[in-house]
Amino acid sequence: MSKREKELSKSLRTRGLRKGLARKVARATDGSGNPKIARRAVADLASVVAEIQDRLRQGPQKRSAAAKKAARTRKQKARQRSRAAKRAARTRARA
């Protein structure tokens, strides 16, 4: 393991990455390991970061509130359509 690999591995470890993965990623970025491992690790970490950012912005609560509002709107529109249809049926029955 080169000095550069050791430094990267140590840096990743201090940021919370497990030892085995940190070594594999360091080796992959230096060209001697499998780059697919590093790409997969980056993708996994990016998805974790996105999840954390979403939770910090109250994303799940916002989506839940938006879904409830949409359901309310659909019900309201259905009631309006139903009332209009009944009104039209009464008008047709009189004619």
URRAFEN-V510441 format. One line per field, one symbol per residue. ss: DSSP state (~ for helix, > for strand, _ for the rest). psi: psi as a letter, one per 40 degrees, with the letter a starting at -180 (. if undefined). A space follows every 50 residues. Layout:
BEGIN
ss->???
psi->???
END
This chain:
BEGIN
ss->__~~~~~~~~~~~~____~~~~~~~~~~~_____~~~~~~~~~~~~~~~~ ~~~~~~__~~~~~~~~~~~~~~~~~~~~~~~~~~~~~~~~~~~~_
psi->hiddddddddddddeeiiddddddddddeeeeahdddddddddddddddd ddddddefdddddddddddddddddddddddddddddddddddd.
END
